[in-house]
């Protein structure tokens, strides 16, 4: 998985979170959104890293070692 595909996943995740946050803001859920965005970014980065390792990343890592 290349960086562009990973960036697309992150952007789609943030757009989805923004949509959920707008709905939550109507009920006063803005603080919840501010807490969820860093968590979702961290999860998406970790998930993207493992997805990268599952495809061809492990070969690149072994090549660097």
N, C-alpha and C positions, 0 to 999 in steps of 0.2 A: 504494500500500500504506500503510495507516494504522499508527499506532504500536501499536495493540492486536494486529494481525496479526504485526508484527515481534516483539513481546514473546512471543507464543505460540511463534514459531519459536525464540527464544532459550531459552525454558523447556523445550521438547521436546528441544533440543540438550543442555541441561544434564542432563535426566533420562536421556537416552541415555548421556552420559558417566559419570554416576553409576553406571549399571548396568554399564558396562564397567569402571569403577574398582573396584566391589565384586568382580567376578571377578578383576581383577588383584591386589587386596589379598590374596586367598588365596595368591597366589604371591609376595607381597612387592612388589607393584607400586604401592604408595601414593605413592611419590615420583614415579613416572611420571604418576599422575593429577594430582598437584599441578602438574606442569609442563604438562599438556595443557589443563587448564581455562582458564587465561588465554589460551592460544593459540586454543582453540575459541571463546572469547568474542570475541576480536579478529576471527577469521575470520567469525563469524556477524554481527558488527556491520558489517563491510565488505561482506559479501554482502547483508545487508539494505539497506544504503545504496544499493548498485548496483541492487538489485531495486526499491527505491523510486524511483530515478532512471528506471528502465526503464518504470515505470507512469506516475505523474503528478508525480513529484518535480521533473523538469526544468522543467515549466511553473511550479511554485511558485518554483523558484530564479530563473528568468528574471523572474518577476513581482517578486521582491524586489530584483533588480538594476535 
